[in-house]
Amino acid sequence: MTLSLQKVAADTGLSREEVATEVARSLPQLTPDGSLPQGDTSLEELIRRQRL
């Protein structure tokens, strides 16, 4: 399943900008070495693993 900022915003009641800000803030935690893991790992899965 692919999530868009607009869908997350609609589902959470946040604005698209608030969701984008939170994603930008969280990315360093999700990708501590500066790159995404190889394979089919989605951003949603990375967030789930970090329990954000």
Backbone as a printed PyTorch tensor [residue, N CA C, xyz], in Angstrom:
tensor([[[ 0.8430, -1.1740,  0.0000],
         [ 0.0000,  0.0000,  0.0000],
         [ 0.8910,  1.2410,  0.0000]],

        [[ 0.5920,  2.1550, -0.8790],
         [ 1.3390,  3.3910, -0.9490],
         [ 0.5160,  4.5040, -0.3240]],

        [[ 1.1160,  5.2290,  0.6160],
         [ 0.4400,  6.3420,  1.2570],
         [ 0.9380,  7.6530,  0.6860]],

        [[ 0.0200,  8.5570,  0.4370],
         [ 0.4120,  9.8910,  0.0010],
         [ 0.2640, 10.8470,  1.1720]],

        [[ 0.9420, 11.9710,  1.0890],
         [ 0.8040, 12.9840,  2.1480],
         [-0.6550, 13.4010,  2.2820]],

        [[-1.3500, 13.5250,  1.1590],
         [-2.7490, 13.9470,  1.1930],
         [-3.6070, 12.9160,  1.9190]],

        [[-3.3690, 11.6300,  1.6770],
         [-4.1450, 10.5760,  2.3380],
         [-3.8650, 10.5620,  3.8340]],

        [[-2.5940, 10.6640,  4.2050],
         [-2.2440, 10.6970,  5.6260],
         [-2.8880, 11.9060,  6.2920]],

        [[-2.8560, 13.0400,  5.6090],
         [-3.4750, 14.2510,  6.1500],
         [-4.9690, 14.0350,  6.3640]],

        [[-5.6340, 13.4700,  5.3830],
         [-7.0700, 13.2210,  5.4990],
         [-7.3730, 12.2340,  6.6200]],

        [[-6.5590, 11.2000,  6.7380],
         [-6.7820, 10.1770,  7.7650],
         [-6.4970, 10.6760,  9.1770]],

        [[-5.5850, 11.6270,  9.3150],
         [-5.1740, 12.0770, 10.6460],
         [-5.8030, 13.3940, 11.0700]],

        [[-6.3710, 14.1080, 10.1110],
         [-6.9310, 15.4170, 10.4380],
         [-5.9000, 16.5250, 10.4660]],

        [[-4.6700, 16.2010, 10.0890],
         [-3.6100, 17.2100, 10.0010],
         [-3.6150, 17.8200,  8.6110]],

        [[-2.9800, 18.9600,  8.4740],
         [-2.8290, 19.5410,  7.1420],
         [-1.7220, 18.7860,  6.3980]],

        [[-1.7370, 18.9190,  5.0770],
         [-0.6900, 18.2920,  4.2670],
         [ 0.6780, 18.8190,  4.6850]],

        [[ 0.7480, 20.1010,  5.0020],
         [ 2.0040, 20.7220,  5.4130],
         [ 2.4840, 20.1540,  6.7510]],

        [[ 1.5580, 19.9220,  7.6800],
         [ 1.9410, 19.3370,  8.9760],
         [ 2.4780, 17.9210,  8.7950]],

        [[ 1.8410, 17.1580,  7.9170],
         [ 2.3060, 15.7940,  7.6380],
         [ 3.6890, 15.8440,  7.0010]],

        [[ 3.8750, 16.7350,  6.0330],
         [ 5.1750, 16.8610,  5.3680],
         [ 6.2700, 17.2400,  6.3660]],

        [[ 5.9500, 18.1420,  7.2760],
         [ 6.9190, 18.5550,  8.2960],
         [ 7.2940, 17.3800,  9.1840]],

        [[ 6.3120, 16.5950,  9.5850],
         [ 6.5770, 15.4350, 10.4480],
         [ 7.3970, 14.3760,  9.7150]],

        [[ 7.0950, 14.1460,  8.4550],
         [ 7.8780, 13.1840,  7.6650],
         [ 9.3250, 13.6660,  7.5580]],

        [[ 9.5100, 14.9440,  7.2560],
         [10.8660, 15.4960,  7.1460],
         [11.6110, 15.3930,  8.4710]],

        [[10.9240, 15.6190,  9.5690],
         [11.5490, 15.5190, 10.8890],
         [11.9150, 14.0700, 11.2150]],

        [[11.0890, 13.1350, 10.7680],
         [11.2810, 11.7260, 11.1110],
         [12.2670, 11.0020, 10.2070]],

        [[12.4800, 11.4740,  8.9970],
         [13.3440, 10.7510,  8.0600],
         [14.7370, 10.4480,  8.5950]],

        [[15.4050, 11.3820,  9.2780],
         [16.7330, 11.0260,  9.8030],
         [16.6990,  9.8390, 10.7710]],

        [[15.6080,  9.6710, 11.4990],
         [15.4810,  8.5260, 12.4050],
         [15.2700,  7.2400, 11.6140]],

        [[14.5650,  7.3620, 10.4830],
         [14.2570,  6.1910,  9.6650],
         [15.4390,  5.7590,  8.8170]],

        [[16.2850,  6.7120,  8.4740],
         [17.4220,  6.4280,  7.5970],
         [18.7020,  6.9670,  8.2290]],

        [[19.1210,  6.4140,  9.3700],
         [20.2640,  6.9750, 10.0910],
         [21.5630,  6.9910,  9.2960]],

        [[21.7100,  6.1010,  8.3290],
         [22.9420,  6.1160,  7.5330],
         [22.7860,  6.9470,  6.2610]],

        [[21.6380,  7.5920,  6.0980],
         [21.4250,  8.4900,  4.9690],
         [20.8790,  7.8500,  3.7130]],

        [[20.5500,  6.5760,  3.7820],
         [19.9780,  5.9360,  2.6010],
         [18.8610,  4.9880,  3.0270]],

        [[17.9180,  4.7790,  2.1110],
         [16.8230,  3.8610,  2.3820],
         [17.3200,  2.4310,  2.2510]],

        [[16.7790,  1.5200,  3.0370],
         [17.1540,  0.1170,  2.9020],
         [16.7950, -0.3950,  1.5080]],

        [[17.5460, -1.3400,  1.0180],
         [17.2610, -1.9460, -0.2740],
         [16.0710, -2.8780, -0.1540]],

        [[15.4260, -3.1250, -1.2550],
         [14.3000, -4.0480, -1.2670],
         [12.9730, -3.3260, -1.3400]],

        [[11.9390, -4.0010, -0.9040],
         [10.5770, -3.4910, -1.0160],
         [10.1040, -2.7960,  0.2460]],

        [[11.0090, -2.2830,  1.0590],
         [10.6180, -1.6140,  2.2910],
         [ 9.9860, -0.2690,  1.9640]],

        [[ 8.7560, -0.0920,  2.4120],
         [ 8.0530,  1.1630,  2.1640],
         [ 8.2970,  2.1320,  3.3140]],

        [[ 8.0140,  3.3880,  3.0560],
         [ 8.1070,  4.3840,  4.1140],
         [ 7.1820,  4.0100,  5.2660]],

        [[ 6.0140,  3.5000,  4.9430],
         [ 5.0660,  3.0680,  5.9780],
         [ 5.7000,  1.9900,  6.8690]],

        [[ 6.3920,  1.0310,  6.2740],
         [ 7.0440, -0.0390,  7.0340],
         [ 8.1780,  0.5250,  7.8990]],

        [[ 8.9530,  1.4460,  7.3570],
         [10.0230,  2.0660,  8.1410],
         [ 9.4540,  2.7810,  9.3710]],

        [[ 8.3640,  3.4960,  9.1660],
         [ 7.7230,  4.2040, 10.2820],
         [ 7.2170,  3.2040, 11.3120]],

        [[ 6.6070,  2.1320, 10.8480],
         [ 6.0920,  1.0950, 11.7550],
         [ 7.2350,  0.5030, 12.5830]],

        [[ 8.3640,  0.2480, 11.9580],
         [ 9.5210, -0.3220, 12.6630],
         [10.0360,  0.6210, 13.7590]],

        [[ 9.9670,  1.9160, 13.4870],
         [10.4620,  2.9080, 14.4610],
         [ 9.3910,  3.2760, 15.4830]],

        [[ 8.1780,  2.7910, 15.2850],
         [ 7.0530,  3.0840, 16.1840],
         [ 6.8100,  4.5880, 16.3230]],

        [[ 6.8360,  5.2910, 15.1720],
         [ 6.6000,  6.7400, 15.1800],
         [ 5.1220,  7.0200, 15.1310]]])
